[in-house]
Every structure is written in C-alpha cells, then in structure tokens.
C-alpha cells in the first residue's frame, strides 16, 4: 500500500512538473513570437535608420534615449513594475472594491510620475545637452522629448493592469501592433527630415504605444468609485515600497549606460556610440525572446509561491533549465550568422561591431541564469537586499566597462559583459543559498558546461578564414545542439501530448 502511494505521489509530482515546464514554454513561445515579429519590424526599421541616418544618427538616438530613460527610472518610482504584484493580488482576492481602488490609484500615480518626468527633463535640458553632446545644441530636442516620459508612464501603467489581470494575449497584441506602428511612423520622418526627424519619430512612437495600451486595457472593466486623495496616496505609497528599490536600481543601470555612452562619445566619438548601441541592439532584441517571458510570466508565478522556499527553488531551476535549453541553439545560430545579420540589419559601415556582438553573445547564458535567480529577491519583496546587490554589481559593471573599453575598445565591452554576468551568477547563488536555502540540481553544472562548450566551439569557428568551412562547421554544431535541446525538452514536456492539447484549444 505504501509503495502504491509513493508511486501515485511520484506520478502526481511528474504531472505537476510537466505542467510547470509547459507553462514556461507556452509563455516563452507567446512572447517569443511577439519578439520575433518585433525583430522583423526592427530589422526593417534599423536598416532604414542605418541607411538614412548613418552611424551618426544611430549615435544621436542613443545619446538622446539614455538620459531620458535615466530620468524615467528615477521619476517613475518603480510603480509600473511593483504595481503588477498589487494588481495581481487584488485580482486574485475577488474583492471588487480592492481591484478598482488599486487600478484607479495606479492610473493616478502614473499621471503624477509622468508629469514629474516632464518637469525634470525640461529643467535639466540644457545640462543634458551639454553632458551628452558637449554643447547646448540639443536643448530643445530634450524639451520636446520630455512629453514622451508622460506618455510612457501612462502606457506602462496600463500595461501593468493587463499583466496583473493576466491578460497576456492582449499584451502580446499590443506589442506586435506597436512595433508595426513604430515602423510606419518613423521611417517616413527619417526619409523626409533625416536627423531632424529623430525627435518627432520618438514622440509619435510614444503616442502609438499609449493609444495601444489604452485600447487593450479599457477592456478591463473599471467602474467609478469615490477615492480620496489620501486613499490614493496611501495605495500608491504601498505600491512604491518595492518600486523605490527598483527605482534606485533602474537609476543605477540607466546612469551606468549614460556614463558609458558619454565616455565612448568623448573618447571614441559619436560613431563609436552608434556602433555600440547597434551591436547591443542586435543581441538585445534577439535574446529578448527569453527575458520577455521572464518578466511577464515567470515573475508573477514566482511571487505566488514566494513563501515556500522549496517551491521557489523548484520553479527557479525549471525556469533556468527551460531557458537554457531554448536559448542555447539560438545563440549558436546567432554566432554563426552574425556577419550576415549585421549586414542585413545595418550597412557595411557597421561590420566592425561583429566581434563585439559575438563576444556579448558568450555572456548571455550567464545573464539567463543570473536573471532567473535575481527575480527571487523581488518576488519575496526583499527590496533592501536587491538594492544592495544592484549597487555592488552596478559599480563593478561600470568600472569594468570603462576600463576594458579604454584599453580594448568595443571588444573590451564584450569581454566585460561575460565577466560581470559570470560574477553575477556566483554572487546570486551564494546569497540565495545562505538566505533562502537555495540550491541547484546536480545535473545543472555538467549540463551548463556542455552547452557552453558548444557555444565556445562555435565562437572558435569565427576565426576560420574559409567562409564555406566556417559556416559548415557552425551549422554542424548548431544541428547537434538543437537535437540535444529537443531531446531534453521532449523528456520534460512530452511534445506529442503538448501539441495535441494546444491544437484542441
């Protein structure tokens, strides 16, 4: 009898684990699909930007966006992120008044933080222009772009409502349509106005995002209720508790990006900034398939089990396992095709960025593991610990970026990316182990090493002078990795029944 119960428990656990893995893959496929479409639109947009504006235009866009995102990260108070947790909890409570109070408070606070961003940008516009470009020539550009911070804040608030109420399909639709609108509104402006079209293109893109988020979030029924200013303030303050830690962390990240862009601009010129942002854009868009799913699905699921360390450990390990199996073949394919990808996305003038982007790809597996672990602090609401680690890593990353760029140029930034995220994995694991009794399964390290060795082997093929031999060798490694990932995922998911259930739906 005892043996039968053990067998039943084992079978039940296997079914539960398989369901969890399937949820991870479903979320990854949903938002991965969105990212694929976004990438396709991005390929067209970036190609036009590269041709119409050149490296200088790409650099100007980067120097305008960096300080704006820095201000947005400070004035936003992290509301758009922390509110997801509050909206989700309110929605799960089935308390109608609590749901309405949370949503209305979020919308009011979105307006407040957005207007705060507008004021701050306008006040500091001359200084932002001086720091970024070495002159006050772009003061009015920053003043005009200040409106995008208000539009962005409102849009993020609406998106938080969709995510908190688990309307993931609507979020996906908004992302796809938004990418299309961003393309059709910006390219004509770049064609007609050249570099002068950058500011209106960025504003129109923000307007499009706002309209889409409003259109889909309005389907969340919100009845009018009486909510005093004091109640709004208290509710919003509660949202901002975790958000403040996120704000400071976001400020550190944005400040680091801004300092790095300014440092590159002063030491290598605006064109070097354009190459850096273009290279990072290639890798960032490509790998967003994994990280978008983490932000939209993994974090809420992790928050739901955050009181149970065993469940937290299981979910983190499942997320890491699935993400690495999915991302490994994709990274190898990107390394193989990097010269072609850069030429397709940009122009021959951007070819020098190939080695930098390839080196950056080698750091993505470490970033995948680091991010999966990092969400634990946020899910548990441990903002203080999260902030301490972000400050430490922010200083380390910025210092290493500046030093390695100074001595080795863009390729040094690629090496810095690998080393800093490798260090991030080690630190996160040590902290989680001591604070939350976290551990990784025994199979993790050998599995990770094997996957990473295949990636390194692909990187080695980049130095083959014969293009035919290089692509053939890379394709061979890709095929092996794809087969191994498929085999392991099939063990976890049972693809046959998984796709059968999806087709029925």
N, C-alpha and C positions, 0 to 999 in steps of 0.2 A: 504493500500500500504506500509506504514511504517512497519507494522507488518511482511509483507511478506519479505521485505528487511532484517529485523532483523533475520528472520528465515534462509534466504539464507546465511547471513553472519555467523550465528552460525554453519550452516551445513558446510560451506566452511572452517571455523576455525577447526571444528571437523575433517574434512578430512585432513587438513594440520597437525594437531597434531598427528593424527593416522599415517600419512606418516613419521613424525619425529620419533615417537616411533618405527616404523618398521625399519627405518634406523639404529637406535641404536641396536635393537635386531639382525638385519642382520649382522652388524659389529661384535657384540659380538659373534654370532654363528660362523662366519667365523674364527675369530682369537681365539675364544674359542675352536673351533675344532682343530686348529693348536696346541693350548696349550694342549689339551687332548692327541694328538698324541705325542707331545713333552714330556708330563708327562709319557706316556707309555714307550717311549725310555729312559727317565730319570730314571724310576723305574728299568729298566734292568741295566743301566749304574751304578747307585748309589749302587744297590745291589752288583754288581761285585766289585765296589770300596771298599765297606764296608767289603766284604769277603776277597778280595785280599790285601787291604792296611790297613784295620782296622781303629780304631778311630784316630790313629796317622797319617795315610796317609791322612784322610779327613781333619785333622787339618793343615797339611803341605800345602795342596792345598789352604785352606782358608788364611793362612799366606802369601802365595805367591801372591794370587789374590788381596788381599786387597790393598797393596801398589802399585801394578801395575795399578789398577783402580783409585787409588788416583792420580797417575801421569797422567793417561789418561784424567782424568777430568780436570786437570789444563792445560795440553798442547793442549788439543782438542779445547779449546776456545769456546766450545758450538756450533761449526759450524754445526755438524751433526743434531742438533735439530732445531736451528734457520733457517737453510737453507731450511727446509721443507716449512716454510712460504714463503720464497723468491721464491723458485721453483714453489710453488703453485700459487703465484701471477703472476709470469711470464707466466706460462702455461695458466692461465685464460685470460691474456691480448691478446693472439693470436699474439703477436709480436715475430716473429721468431728469430730475432737477439737478443732480450732480453732473450729469452729462452736459446739460445745457449750460450750467454755470462754468464748467471747465472750458467748453468751446467758446463761449462768449468772452470769457476772460482772456483766453488765448488770442482771440481776434483783436481785442482792445490793446493788449500788450504788444502785439505785432505792429500796430499803428504807432504806438509810443516809441518802440525801439527803432522803427524805420525813420521816423521824423528826427529822432536823436542822431541817427547816422547822417541825415541830410545836413543838419546844423553843423556837426563836427567837420564834415567834409568841406563845407563852404568856408568855415573859419580857417581851416588849415590848408586850403587850396594853394595859396602862393608858396607855402613851405613844401608841400608835396611836390609841386612842380620843380622847385629848386633842388630838392633832395634826389628826385628821380632823374631829372634831365639836365641838371646843372644850370638851369635858367628858369624864369617865370613865364616862359612861352606857353606852357600848357595849363596855366591857372584856370582859364575859362573852361578848358576841357574837363578839369576836375569838378568845377562848379556845376556844369551841365550834367555830368555823370552822377552827381550826388543824388539825383532823383531815383537812380537805379537802386539805391540802398533801401528806399521806402518801398518800391515795387517788389524788391527781392524779399524784404522782411514779411510783407503781407502774403506773398506767394509761398514762402516757407511755412508760414503759419497754417495756410490752407492745406498744404501737403502733409503737415503733421496731423491734421484732422483725418485725412484719408488713411494715413498709416496707422494711427491709433485706433481707428474703427475697422481696420483690416480690409480696407478697400484697395487691395494691391493691384487688381486689374485696372482700376481707374488710374492709379499712379503710373502704371506701365503705359497706358494710352496717352496720358498727358506727356510722358517723356518722349514718346515716338513723335507725336504731333508737334511738340515743342521743338524738336530737332529739325523737323521739316520747315516750320515757320522761321526758325533762326536762319536757315539756309536761304529761303526765298526773299527774306527781308534784307539780309546783309550783303549778299553778292551784288545786287544792282547798285547799292550805295558805293561799294568799293570800286565798281566799274566806272560809275559816273563821277565820283568825287575823289577817288584814290585814297590817300592817307587821311584827307579831310572827312571821309565817310566813316571813320572808325567810331567816333563819338555817337553820331545818330544811329549807327548799326547796333551798338551796345545798348542804347536806350530802347530801341524797337524790340530787341531780343528780350529785354526785361519786361516790357509791356506784354509781349506774347506769352511769356511764362505766367504772368499774373492772370491774364484772361483765361488761360487753360486751367490753372489751379482753381480759380473761382468757378468755372463751368462745372468741373467734376465734383468739387467739394459742396456745391449748392444742393447736390442730391442727398447730402446728409441733412435730414430734416432738423431745423433749429427753430423752435417756437420762441416767441418773445416772452421774456420773464423780466421781473424787476430785479436789477442787480446794482447795488450801490457802489460808489467809488471805493469805499472801504473794503467791500467784499471782493471787488475786482483786484484791488491792491494785494489783499491777503492771498487770494488764489494764485495770482501771478507770482508773488514772492515765493510761495511754496514750489511753483514750477522752476523758479530760478535758482533754488538751492543747489541742485546738481548742475544746473546750467551755468552758474558762476564759475565752477571749476572748469567746465567745458569752455567758457568764455576765455578764461586765462590761458588754458591750453591752446585754444584756437588763436589767441593773440600771439602766443609764443611761436606757433607754427607760421602764422602769416608774417610776423615780424622777421623771422628767420629767412623766409622766402624773399621778403622785401630787401633785407640787408644783403642777401646773396645776389639778387638781381642788380642792386645798386653797385655792389662790389665788382661784379662781372662787367657792368657798364663802364665803370671808372677805369678798370684795368685792361679790359679786352675790347670795349666798345659796344655800341648798341647791337651790332650784328651778332656778337657773341651771345648777347641776351636772347636774341631771336633764335639762334641755334640751340641754346639750352632749353628754351621753352618749347621749341618744336620737337626736340628729342624726347623730352619728358612727356609731351603730349601724345606721342606715338605709343609709348609704354603705358601711360596712364589710362588712355582710352581702351586699349587692348585688354588690360588686366581688370578694368572696372567690372567686367563680367562677374568676377568673384566677389569683389569688395562691395558692389551694389547690393548683392544678395545678403551679405553680412549685415549691412546697415538696415535693410528693410525687413528681413525675416528673422535672422539669427538673433539679433539683439532683443526683440520682444519675447522670443521663445526662451532665451537665457534669463530674462528678467522674471519670467513666470516661475522658474524653478530655483531662483537665486538663494532661497533659504535652505536648500538641500545641497550640501557640498558634493555628495556622491552624484546627484543628478547633473550638477554643474560640470563636474569632471567628465561625465559621460558625454554630455552634449558638446563640450569643447573638443573632445577627442573625435567625435563624429564629424564635427564641422571641419576640423583640421584634416582628417582623413579624406573626406569627400573633396574638399577644396584642392588639396594637393594632387589627388588623382585626376581631377578635371583640368587643373591649370598646367600640370607638367607637360603634356603633349602640346598644349597651346603655346607655351613658352619656347619649346624646342622648334616648333614651326615658325615662330616669330624670329628666332635667331637665324634660322636657315634663310628666311625670306627678307631679312632686314634691309639689305641693299635695294631690293626691288620695292619694298614697302616705302622706304624713304623717297625714292624717285617718283613713285606713284603719288604719294601724299604731297610732296613738295616739288622742288626743282633740283637740277644738278648742283646748284649752289649750296644745297643742304647736305651733300654727301659726306662732308667732314664729321657729321653728327652720328654716323653709323656705329663707330666703335663705342662712343659714349652710351648710346641706347642699348647696344648689345651687353655692355658691362652692367647697365642698370637692370636688365632682364635677369642677370645672375643673382640679383638681390631680392627678386620677387618671392621666391619660396620662403625666405626668412621673413619677409613682410607679411606673408599669408599667415604663418604661424603666430607671429607677434601680434597681429590684429585680432586673431581669434582669442588669444589669451587676454589682450587688453580690454576687451568688452566685459570681462568678468568684473572688473572694478566698477564699471558704470552700471552694470546690471544689479550689483549689490549696493549701489548708492554710495560707494566709498570714494567720494569726491576728493577728500584730502589726500589719500594715498595716490589716486590717479594723478592729481596735480603735482605732487612731489616727483613722481616718476617722469611726468611730462617735462617738468623744469630741468631735471637732470639730463634727460635724453635730448631736450632742445638745445641745451648748451653744448653737449657733446657733438650733436649733428652739425650745428652751425660752425663750431670750431674746426671740425674735421673737413667740412665742405670748403671753408675759406682757405685752410692750409693746403689741401690737396689740389684745389683749383689754382692757387698761386704757383705751385710747383709743377703741376702736370696738366693744367688746363681742363677742358671738358672731360677728358678721360679720367682725371682725378676725381671728378664728381661721381662718376660711375663706380669707381672703387670705394669711395666714401659711402655710397648707398649700400653696397654689400656689407661693409664692415659695421656700419651703425645698426642695421637691422639684425645682423648676426648677434651683436651685443644686446639688442633689444630683446631677442628671444631668450638669451641666457638670463638677463635680469628679471624678465617677467616670470620665467619658470621658477627661479629661486624665491621670488616674493610670493607667488601663488602657492608654492609648496609649503612655505612656513606659515603663511597667513590663513590659507583655506584648505590645507591638506591636499593640494592638487598633485597629480602625477600623470605621466604619460604612459601609455601601454608599452610593453616590452618590444612589440613589433615596430613601434614608431621610428626609432633611431635607424635600424637597418633599412627599413623601407625608405626613409628620407634620404639616407646616404646613397642608396641605389638610384633613386630618382634624380638626385643632384649630380651624380656621376655621369648619367646620361646627358644632362644639361651641359656639364663641363666638356664632355666628349664632343657635343655639337659645337660648342664655342671653339674648340680646337680646330674644327674643320674650317673655320673662318680664315685661317692662315694658309690654307691650301691655295696655291696660285692658279691652278687649273679650275676654272669655274664649273665645268662639267663634273669633274671629280668632287668638287666641294658640295655641289647641290645633290649629287648622287649619295654621297656619304651622309649628308644631313638628312636626306629623305629616308635612308635606311634606319638611322637612329630614331627618327620620328615614328616610323612604322612599328618598331619594336616597342617603344614607349606607349604608343596608342593601344597596341594589343595587350600589354600588361595592365594598363589602366582599365581597359574594357573588361578584362578578365576579373579584376578585383572588384570593380563596380557591380558586375553581374552577380558576384558572390554576395554582395551587400544588399542589392536591390531586387534581384530576380527580374531581369529586364522583360522577360516574356509576359509575366503577370502584371508588371508595372505598366507596360504599354497597352496591354489589353484593357486594364482598368481606365487608362486615360482615353482610349478610343471609345469606350462605353459612355464616358462623360461627354 
